[in-house]
């Protein structure tokens, strides 16, 4: 894995966490759809963090895939808990970068 790929992942993850952190949670049922506000903020943050070398189409595809992967396996509450742990610099049981890597 190249340094640029790692930097891209970290940049996008950081941006999406900042974008999504403005939302409140929902229940813990991971089969329930995430609230629209959470998904919109996730996409906004992810797209804002896209590196200059990534086209807007590539960034949109990546962020949509990342969101689908997260929403398919985590409840909104689980995602928000992992997000808050990462923002505080704590270890999380959920490796958000593993979801991102599925989309690269």
N, C-alpha and C positions, 0 to 999 in steps of 0.2 A: 504494500500500500504506500502510495507516495505521500509526501508531506502536504502537497496541495489538496489531496483528497481528505486527509485528516483535518486540515485547516477548514476546508469547506464544511465538513460535518460539524465541527465545533462551532463555527460561525452561525450556521443555520440553526443548530440546536439552541444556542444562546438567544438568537433573535426570536425563535418561536416561543421559548419559555417566557421571555419578556412580554411578548404579545398575548400569550394565553393567560398570564398571571392576573390580568385585570378581571377575570371572570369568577363568578361564584360557582359552587359545585352542584351536582345532582346526586341522585342515589348511587348506591354501590353496585347495582346490577349492570354487569358489563354487556348484557344483551340490549340494554336500553340505549337509544341514540343519544349522543352528546347534545347538550343545548346548542342552538344555532350560534349564540354569542361566543361560546367557547371555541367552536369550529372556525368562526369568522376571525376571531382574534388569533387563533393558531395560524391560520393561513396568512394573515397580514404580517405577523411576526416572522414567519418562515420566509415569505417572499421578500420582506425588507432585508433579511440577512443573506440573501443570495449573493454570492460573489460576482464581481463584475464579469468574469469569464463565463458565467452561466447565462444562457439566453432566458428571456422571460418565459418562453414555452417550456424549456428544460426545468426551470425553477418551479413553474406551476405543476408540471408532471411530478416532480420530486416531492413537493409539499403535499400534493393530493394523495400520492402513494403513502407518504409518511403518516398523514392523518388517517387514512383508511386502515393502515396496519395498527396504529394505536387504538383507534375506536373499535376495531375488531377483537381486541384482546383485553383492553382495559376499560373500566368504567371511568366516567368523567372524574369521579372522586379519587380513584386510584391514580389517574394521571396527575391531577392537581396536587395530591400528596407527594408524589415523586418529584414533581416540578418544584414544590416548596422546599423539599429537602435539598435539591440541587442548588437552588438559589441561596440557601443558607450555607452551602459548602459541605453538606453532610452526605454520607453514603446513602444510596437508596437501594432497596431490594430490586427495584425495577430499573433495568439498564435501557434508558431511552435511546441511546446511540445504537443499540442492537436493532431497534425498530427502523431507525434511519438507514442503517446499512443494507436493509432488504430492498431499498429503493434506489440504490446507486448502481 
